[in-house]
Each structure stands twice: as C-alpha cells, then as structure tokens.
Amino acid sequence: MKFKITFIISFILLVVFSCGDSVPESHNDNYNRGDLLTTWADEIIIPSFEIYHNDLEQLVIAKDEFIADQKNLTLSTLRGAYIDALMSWQRVSMFEIGKAEEINLRSYTNIFPTDASQIVRNIESGSYNLVLPSSYAAQGFPALDYILYGLSNDNGETLDILSNQNYTTYLSDIVDRLEELGSAVHTDWKSGYRESFISNDGSSATASVDKVVNDFLFYYEKFLRAGKIGIPAGIFSGSPIANSVEAPYSGIYTKELFLEGLSACQDFFNGVSHNGAAIHSLKDYMQNVSNNYGIDDASDQIVLRWSLATQKSEALSANLMDQIKTDNLKMLETYDALQEIVLLLKVDMMKTLNIQVDYIDADGD
C-alpha cells in the first residue's frame, strides 16, 4: 500500500512539474560547459578521488599491520581505516565515468547487501576470482564490513577466527583489490583523462556534462534514495528488509554513511568543492538558462527540498536497522522526501539543461 501511495504521489508531482514553462526542446544556452567541467574536475572530482585514494592506502597499511600483529589495537585501527575509506567513498561513488566506468568501479567496490555465504565459501575453499562479475557481492567494503564486524560480536573470538590464514588471505585480497581499483581511477584522472574530460564540452549523449549529470542522477535515484533507504524500508518489496542497509554488521555507521552520500549530492549540485564553494555548478547552470529564456528557475526548489530531506534524515536513528525495526515510518517519510527531489532533478533539471536521461527506469518513478 505504501508503494502504491508513493507511486501515485510521484505521478501527480511529475505531471505538475512537467506542465510549467520550459525551454525549447533544442536550444543553445551559451553556458560555458568547459568552465563547468574544469570546476568539476579540479575542485570536486579529482580532490575527492585524491582523498579516497589516500584513505585506501591507509587501509592497506592498517591491514598489513593487523596481519603482522593481530591484537585488539591493530583490529581497532583497521576498523577505523575501513570506516574512513568507506566514508570518503561516498564522495566519489557518483562519478562512474572514464576509468571508473570502464572497470565497473562501483560494482566491485560497494554492492550491498554482501553475500556472506559466498564469502565463507571463498575463504574455506581458498579458490576464488575477484575479477569476475559473479564476485561483486563477495568483495569490496560490504565484504570487509562482514569480516571485520560480522564474524562475532566478541573481539576475542573475531581475532581467533582471523588467525586462520585463509581468512587473513581473503581479508588482504579484498583490501588490496579496493586499493588497486581506486588507484587505477585516481591515476587515470591525473594522467590525461582530465584533459579529455574537459575538452569533451559539447551537448550530446556522449559529452562529459551529459554523462556526469546522468551519473549523478542515477546514483542519487538508484543507490542513495533506493539502495540506502527505499529497499531496506520495504518500498519495493512491500515489507522491510532491515539487513540490506549499507554496512549492517558495523551498524552504528549506517545513518552517517547515508548522510555523507546525501551531502555529497547536495554539494555537487551546489558546486561546493572539497575546501569551499566553487564558481560553476548545476545550480548556476540552471539559473543561467532560466534567466536567458525567462522561465521559472527550479534550482531553489531543489535546494529547499534537499534541506527538508536532510531534516527528515537527521531524525533517524544512528543505526538504520534499529530505525526500521522500531519505527519504519520515519524511513518511509525520508524516502518520500528524497523522492520529491528525484522528480525535480529528473524533470525540471534535465529539461532545463536539455539533457536526456540515458538509463532505464524500472521501479515505477
């Protein structure tokens, strides 16, 4: 019933938003896309991958130190390095372009829920291939969450289990693979891709702006709204699936990870860089086109709706699994707030910027 209500509301809003003033279907907005791409590359994307890459290097160091000396202190350090890297991942996950798209970075890095049974089979057999797509759900941060937090609630027992060489080998392999993949994308941006990314400043389905905007929209709709909130809350299944939240075994970071992802989306739209405000942004672009054509500017409404969604989100429990089990209504309300932004982005933003959605929508939005 909740899904049907949400769908009806979404449809009504979609019609309302689509009936307002609009720019011509084909228009030359004269906006300097090259400057926008330069801002994205130099102020947001590359610095974010730099931080992520550095955190992965620290994760590798912490993993090596733990394997060399397995005790509570090194386990705690490794867990902290894992959370740091997963938190910085929230700032780069939406940029599935270039090398990241080529190597399916997101699929190998953070597909959740993880497949604990497959992980155990891999460990016990000692036979696995992390390059195969069939291993998506048995590696990356979700697998690390299971190994570091899900083997036991007792640190002593966790250390006993991890003393088994098969476990430490698998732990080492998934951490090294995370670093390998993250390093490949970081290096590509620093070794020529930045220039080709910026020079591809046209207006077409294969142009950099169109691709990044679609990546941003796809991430927000499918991985943030649906993956972190909607699916666990039961929007698409009719009943809650609490253990499908991100990082369920560590638990207490689930809300924090979601809020970081939400903040990353807001900052990208508003043009907020890693160390302050950038000049060029999607908000700026929308305002420019709206002013040129004398139409209503929806960018302020998007910012307002994001503020409201953040307020809803901040009222959730630190552990989203607990929130689902005790008061799932707050999760459903958060989803509805996020959904209103999907409609504004997917209809108003895309129409204003004359960008076509390049992915298939199969969840009734």
PyMOL commands that set and color helices and strands:
alter all, ss='L'
color gray80, all
select helices_A, chain A and resi 2-18+33-68+72-89+99-102+105-109+116-125+133-138+140-150+155-162+165-199+208-233+242-244+254-270+282-293+299-314+320-352
alter helices_A, ss='H'
color red, helices_A
select strands_A, chain A and resi 272-273+276-277
alter strands_A, ss='S'
color yellow, strands_A
deselect
rebuild
show_as cartoon
